[in-house]
Amino acid sequence: MTRARTPRPHEVDEARRDERLLRALREGGRDPAWRTRGACQHVDPETFFPAPSEPADAAVAMCRPCPVQGACLAWALQAGDLHGVWGGTTARERRAMAVVWHSEEQGSPAPELPANQPVVATAAAAGPVLAESVGRRPHAATTDTAGLPGLPVGASMDRAELLRLVNAG
């Protein structure tokens, strides 16, 4: 297993302007039943968890027209899930988005990790400007993730357990 690198500042800046993240900020948490309307509802979950050597293009393309793309991405960012495809984003894209997401959630920047540390759900300088630009109020982080009570933000679990929890909801 390879270690994920900390997103570079230009990647975080790009994430701040990414329409998928802005949509997740607007729609996240408003629809607790989003999983029941996803375009992926009847698709093999393995499609969204390609091996590292396989492309994720098919899964990302399936997400583009999905009516719950924003809610899906919001769930993944809130849960700290940096594996697979969620809300039309790859794990690499979500690493940078997670920096913005969690700084918006907390309403203020948090210290950056040293460059050699892996990222799960860290916050860097972003401030509340993005939240205000999409009409979202920054709020305090919780220890429960949306739809998965008791799972701490940034928790890690194996793929089978994640799929079981997602499909149970």
Sequence and secondary structure as in RCSB ss.txt:
>XXXX:A:sequence
MTRARTPRPHEVDEARRDERLLRALREGGRDPAWRTRGACQHVDPETFFPAPSEPADAAVAMCRPCPVQGACLAW
ALQAGDLHGVWGGTTARERRAMAVVWHSEEQGSPAPELPANQPVVATAAAAGPVLAESVGRRPHAATTDTAGLPG
LPVGASMDRAELLRLVNAG
>XXXX:A:secstr
        HHHHHHHHH HHHHHHHHHTTS TTGGGG TTTTS GGGGS  TTS  HHHHHHHTT TTHHHHHHH
HHHHT  SS BTTB HHHHHHHHHHHHHHHHTS      TTS  SS   S  THHHHHTT       SSBTTBTT
  TT    HHHHHHHHHH 
